[in-house]
Amino acid sequence: MMSQRSKQELAQALQSRYLKADRRLKTQMLDEFVASTGYHRKYAIRVLTRGRVKKTSKRRGRRPIYQGEVVIALEAIWEICGRICSKRLKPFLPEMVKVLERHAELQLQPEVKAQLLQMSRSTIDRCLHSARFEKRKGLSTTKPGSLLKRQIPVRTFADWDDARLGFLEVDLVAHCGDSMAGQFLNTLSCTDVSTGWTECLAVLYRSQEQVFAAIQELRQRLPFPLLGLDSDNGNEFINHLLVDYCRKEEITFTRSRPYKKNDQAHVEQKNWSVVRRTVGYDRWESEREYQLLQSIYAELRLYVNFFQPVLKLVQKQRVGDKTHKHYDQAQTPYQRVCAVAEGPLEIKASLAKQYVELNPAQLRRSIDKKVAVLWKLSR
């Protein structure tokens, strides 16, 4: 069996003689060449006539349009927006570019800006393909409280069709690390069903009194009145303290079905996308960590509600054995609050004034810096 180098040397030696030979001699030389090299006869003719044919690695497909500065700008905006998916990023991209330019966080050439704003969702996904990370599951710390269950009506995810502001799902997120032993910090996570407005409050330890105090603080933070609460069946929510308070303040209090997490789908989703993605799964116990977590949430509420667009389910269709879900265009909770017709004008004006003053890039840097300090304390 001849080596590739030997085949090339034989072809070079025969080529000049082959080109000058007559038909009968060419046939004889070709037979010998094919027998020696094992080439296909047609390929052997091309080699002896034109020399060895070099293979060129020609890339298939069209030339990429989006590269260089456009991709760099997209990655920077994506990082500032918390690495959200293209379905949420695409509709909010023009507004985010305008906000970042207003605060001198982004400077783009006109042609680069035009390319950036005309990107489709699939193009954004291709350009941002490199950095994705997996989510990790935390421990469940819900313990059922059964004494007042009959007094609190059950409400399922199918009942949450309110278009009114102020009906919130609430849940506790445990910061216990890998062990539920002893006392540890928790986060009271609250989400408005109508607009997606989300509030997070640090809770020093899991108790009825601490959760009740956090809900009172929640009412002060909300830019709209609190009309309803929907919780799980944990005894930190199902207790006389909170039930009596809701009756006195005329707040509708409902609970989900036991062991049916989808009944609280809105807040459960925020437990991951807001709380876990920001602060992670470490264990925190001390007063210093509690104060730092509160400081993080004070800025996170502004970042999430003003600069994190969310999708809202508008229709579900059952076709055979499949369910097709249809979502509206992604908007931030702030935009959804302002779009509510019955919302008070003074609240909308106050939110609009606050929005103009906020710098999302600065908020993101400050949050990341504080989270780094928090992780350093725990590790």
TAKAFEN-V151742 format. One line per field, one symbol per residue. burial: b if it has 9 or more other C-alpha atoms within 8 Angstrom, else e. A space follows every 50 residues. Layout:
# TAKAFEN-V151742
burial: ???
This chain:
# TAKAFEN-V151742
burial: eeeeeebbeebbebbeebeeeeeebbeebbeebbeebeeeeeebbbbbbe beeeeeeeeeeeeeeeeeebbebbbebbebbeeeebebbbbbbeebbebb beeeeeeeeeebbebbeebebeebbebeeeeeeeeeeeeeeeeebeebbe ebbebbbeeeeeeebbbbbbbebbbbbeeeeeebbbbbbbbbbbbbbbbb bbbbbbebebbbebeeebbeebeeebbbbbbbbbbbbbbebbbeebbeee bbbbbbbeeeeebbbbbbebbbbbbbeeeebbbbbeeebbebbbebbebb bbbbbbbbbbbebeebeeeeeeeebebeebbbbbbbbbeeeebeeebbee beeeeeeebbbebbeebeebbeebbeeee
